[in-house]
């Protein structure tokens, strides 16, 4: 069974024992995992070692909460990984995401925050947003709850990359195949971060989308015994504290 783990710049791997682990990079340059001091970064002698990336790897069926060096909070969903430095230096704060995460970015004057999420990059100052960039999905989506973010295509060859600016309450869907972004207003953008509090909330979603989220969260696979009418849309909420059996009964 794949395990949740933190991989340090040295290559050392630390297992994350809880299904919902907590990682904090503290002010005094220590990494604290589930309330236990794991490593004292300040004792590292070489600056280049300090700014190398740590990586949190969260398999399906688990989650993690991370507090970065600048105070930015990150909730990492099941089947995701996040690479981040022990401390931010220079004018750009940069992390790398595969999967889904909800960010509450601390505003630091003169320091941009970049999320590299596979096909796209999200550029922000201080804001709250969710980004879903699973490798197997045909789209990358970003939902903005507060502030402003600028999205750009990582594969664009243009000298000046075209940016899509999102405003609060908007959702951007980036199609990986045709490299285009569609932007829509969301009836309730908070639906998209309900997973951080143990809920899935849906508004007019098709069953395939709902089941894909449940597969990742519970580490299960689903299959249809007969074709399903994708025009049937689902609205409501599911309590993720329940077992997958109970959740499927509610869905039924």
N, C-alpha and C positions, 0 to 999 in steps of 0.2 A: 504493500500500500504506500502510495506517495505521501511523503511527510511535509508539513509546513516547516520552513527553515529560514534562517538568516545566514547569508554567506558574507563573511567579512572580507575586506580588501586583501588580506593575507591568504584567502582561500579556505580559512577555517569555517566549518559549518556548525551552526548552533540550532538544534531542534527546537521548534516552538510547540510546546506540549498542549496548549489549550486550543480548543476549536475557534475561539475568538481571542487571539493573542494581542498583547499590547507592547509596542516598542517606542521608546522615547530617547531622543538625543538631547541630553540635558545641557543646561547653560555651562556647567563646568566640564563639558566635553567627556561625558560618560554615556555609554549606550546601556539603557535599562530595559530588560525584557521581563515582562510580567512581574514588575516591582522588584526585580533583583538586578544588581549592577553586574553587567556582563563584561564590559571592557572599558578601560580608562584610555580614551583617545589622547589625552593631554600628555601621556607618558611616551607616545610615539615620537621618535627623535626627528624623523624626516617629514617635512611639510608635504612632499609629493605623496607620501604614504597616507597622510591625513585626508587628502582631497580625492583619493580614489573612491570608487563606488562600492557601497554595500548593496546587497540585493536581498529583498524579501520575496520568497517564493511560497505562494499559498495555493495548495491543490483544491480541486473541487471538494465541496463539503465543509470548507473552513473559511474564516475571515480573519482580518487583522486591522488594528488601529495603529497608526504611526504618527508621532510628533517629530517633525524635522527640526534641524538646527535653528531655523528662523522663527519657530513657533507655528509654522504651517501644519495643519492637521490633515491626515489622509486616512480615509476608510477604504481598505482594499477588499474587494469582493472575491468570492470563490473563483478558483481557476485563474488567478492573476499573479503578476509579479511586478515589483517596483524596484528600480535601481536609483540610489540617492547617495550623495556624498555625506561624510561625517560632519562636515561643516561647509557652508557656502562661502566662496571667495569671489572677488571681482564684481562686475556689474550685472552678471547673469546668474540666476539660480536655476539649475537645470536638473530635471529628473526624467526617467524613462519608464514608460508604462506599457505593459501588455495585459489586456483584460479590462476590468472595470474598477474605477476608483472615484470616490467623492472627495473633493478638495475644498478646504477652507484656507485660502492662501492669505498669510499675513502681509499687509502692505509694508514694504521697506522702500523709503525714498531712494530713487536712483537705481533700484535693483529690480529688473524684470524677472518674472518667474516663467519658465518654459516647461511645458509637459510634452515630451516627444512620445507620441502614441502610435507607433508604427507608421501608418500612411499620412498622418497629419501631425502638426505641431500646434499646441494651444499656447498663446502668449498672453500673460495676464500681469496685473499689478497686485491688487488685493481684491479677492472675489470668492464666491462660492459656486461651484459647478460640479457636475457629474460627467465623466467621460467613459464611454464603453468602446474598447478597441480590441476585441477578441480576434485572434488570427483567423479563426474559422468562419467568422461572420462576414457577410458581403458588404456591410456598412460599418462605419465608425460614427457614433452619435455623441453629441455633446449637448447638455442641457444646462442653461445658465439660470441660477436662482437669484444672484445679486452681483452687481458690478458690471464688468465688461471684459470680454475675451476676444482675441483675434485668432482665427484658424487659418492655417495655410497648408498647402499640399507639399508633402516632403519630397515627392518625385518631380515636382515642377522644375523645368530647366531654365525658367525665366530668371533674368538677373534680379529683377524686382518682383518678388513673389506676390501674387494676388492674395489679399486677405479678406476673409469673411468675418465681419464684425457682428457679434451677438449682443443683444440687449437682454435685460432681465426678463425671464419668462419665455425665452425663445429656445427652440431645439433645432440643432443643425444635424442633418444626416448626410454623411459623405459616402457616395457610392464608389467603391474601390475599382469597379470595372470601367466606368466611364468618367471617373475622376471629377465628379460634379458635386456641389453642395446644395441641398434644399433646406430652406429655413422656414420654420412654422412657429406661430405662437402656441403655447401649451395652456390648456385650460387650468391645470394645476401642476406646475413644474416640480413641486414637492413630492409628487407621486414617484419621481425617478430616484429619490434618495431614501424612500421608506425602508429599503432593505437594510440601511445602517441601523435602524431601530427594530429590526426583526419582523418587518412586514413587506409583502409585495402588494402594491396598489396599482390597479390597471384602469385605464379609461379607453374604451373602444379599441382594445388590442385583439389580434387574432390568436387562436389557441396555440399555434406553432410557436409564436413569440413567448407566450406564457410558459409553455412546457420547456422551452430551451432554458429559461431562467431557473425553473425548478430543477432541471437536470443538473445544472451547475451547482446550485445551492445544496442539494441533497446527495449529489454524486450518484445519480441513477440514470438509466436510459429509458426512454418511452418509445413505443411504436404504435401505429394505428392498424387496427384489424380491417378497417374499410376506409375509403376516401372521406375526408372531412371537408365540409363546406367552409372555405376560408372567408366567406362573407359573413359568417356568424362571429360577431365581435363580443368581447368580454369586458365588463366593467365591474369593479368590486375590489375587495382586498382579501389577502390570505395571511394568516398568522403563522409565521415561520418557526414559532416555538413549538408548533404541533408536529407530529410525525408526518412523514410523506403520505402514509395511508390516510390519515385524517384530512390532510390538505387536498388529496385527490377526491375524497368524498365531497368536500365543500365545492370543489371545482365541478364535479359531476352534477 
